Amino acid sequence: MQKYGLELEKVEDVEIKGKKYTKLTSGFLRPDNTKLYFYYDWQEETFTDRWLAYTHALSKPVGLAVFDWVAARYHCQRGKLGNFNELQSDDPVALIQAMLAVYAWCEMKEWLK
């Protein structure tokens, strides 16, 4: 799948708590140096991070206001369609931007200590 010149790779179809998802990866890296991944939710017809950015933010000394600001800035919803603690978007590029922004904010916060 290619969107705006961004190559997304389908990893697998999975079922989580009775919902069907397709796991996708991009060429971007997460803080643990693995490929950034996210899911397409077939029921809601949206892309979701399934709490990945939120969980990462909670593990760092970062307030959830940052998570909310990033979601708004990159035109994502915070759990509008499902769990309140996940980022969601109709556009995978917007979701990737938001996830990377949360990860970068957390890394900068650690670096500035």
C-alpha positions as CSV (number, residue, x, y, z in Angstrom):
1,M,0.0,0.0,0.0
2,Q,1.4,3.4,-0.9
3,K,0.0,6.7,0.3
4,Y,1.6,10.1,-0.5
5,G,4.7,8.3,-1.5
6,L,4.8,6.5,1.9
7,E,5.2,2.8,1.6
8,L,3.1,0.8,4.1
9,E,3.6,-2.9,4.4
10,K,0.8,-5.3,5.4
11,V,2.2,-7.6,8.1
12,E,-0.8,-9.7,9.0
13,D,-4.6,-9.8,9.7
14,V,-5.3,-10.3,13.3
15,E,-8.3,-10.6,15.6
16,I,-8.2,-8.7,18.9
17,K,-11.1,-9.1,21.3
18,G,-13.4,-10.1,18.5
19,K,-12.5,-7.3,16.1
20,K,-10.7,-7.7,12.9
21,Y,-7.5,-5.6,12.2
22,T,-4.8,-5.5,9.6
23,K,-1.4,-4.8,11.1
24,L,0.7,-2.4,9.0
25,T,4.3,-1.1,9.3
26,S,6.0,1.9,7.9
27,G,9.7,2.7,7.3
28,F,9.7,4.9,10.4
29,L,11.3,3.6,13.6
30,R,9.8,3.5,17.1
31,P,12.0,4.5,20.1
32,D,13.0,0.8,20.5
33,N,14.4,0.9,16.9
34,T,11.7,-1.4,15.5
35,K,9.4,-0.5,12.7
36,L,6.5,1.8,13.6
37,Y,3.4,-0.3,13.3
38,F,-0.3,0.4,13.6
39,Y,-3.6,-1.2,12.7
40,Y,-6.5,-0.8,10.3
41,D,-9.8,-1.4,12.1
42,W,-12.1,-3.1,9.7
43,Q,-15.2,-2.6,11.8
44,E,-14.7,1.1,12.4
45,E,-13.0,1.7,9.0
46,T,-10.2,3.7,10.5
47,F,-6.5,3.5,11.4
48,T,-5.6,3.1,15.0
49,D,-2.5,2.8,17.1
50,R,-4.3,0.5,19.7
51,W,-2.8,2.5,22.7
52,L,0.8,2.3,21.5
53,A,1.6,6.0,21.8
54,Y,-0.6,6.4,25.0
55,T,1.2,3.5,26.7
56,H,4.6,4.9,25.8
57,A,3.6,8.4,27.1
58,L,2.4,6.9,30.4
59,S,5.8,5.2,30.8
60,K,7.5,8.6,30.6
61,P,7.1,11.7,32.7
62,V,4.8,13.2,30.1
63,G,1.4,14.6,30.8
64,L,-1.6,13.5,28.9
65,A,-2.2,17.1,27.8
66,V,0.6,16.5,25.4
67,F,-1.1,13.4,24.0
68,D,-4.3,15.5,23.5
69,W,-2.4,18.4,21.9
70,V,-0.7,16.0,19.5
71,A,-3.9,14.3,18.5
72,A,-5.5,17.7,17.8
73,R,-2.5,19.1,16.0
74,Y,-2.2,16.1,13.6
75,H,-6.0,15.8,13.0
76,C,-6.4,12.6,14.8
77,Q,-9.1,11.6,17.3
78,R,-8.5,10.3,20.7
79,G,-10.6,7.2,20.9
80,K,-13.6,8.8,19.1
81,L,-14.6,5.4,17.7
82,G,-13.3,3.0,20.3
83,N,-11.0,3.1,23.3
84,F,-10.5,6.6,24.6
85,N,-6.8,6.0,25.0
86,E,-5.9,5.3,21.4
87,L,-5.1,7.5,18.5
88,Q,-7.4,7.1,15.5
89,S,-7.5,8.7,12.0
90,D,-9.0,8.0,8.6
91,D,-5.6,8.9,7.2
92,P,-2.6,6.6,8.0
93,V,-0.2,9.5,7.3
94,A,-1.8,11.7,10.0
95,L,-1.7,8.8,12.5
96,I,2.0,8.1,11.8
97,Q,2.7,11.8,12.3
98,A,0.9,11.9,15.6
99,M,2.5,8.7,16.9
100,L,6.0,10.0,15.9
101,A,5.3,13.3,17.6
102,V,4.3,11.6,20.9
103,Y,7.5,9.4,20.7
104,A,9.7,12.4,19.9
105,W,8.2,14.5,22.8
106,C,8.9,11.7,25.2
107,E,12.5,11.3,24.0
108,M,13.1,15.1,24.2
109,K,11.6,15.1,27.7
110,E,14.1,12.4,28.7
111,W,17.0,14.1,26.9
112,L,16.3,17.5,28.6
113,K,16.4,16.0,32.2
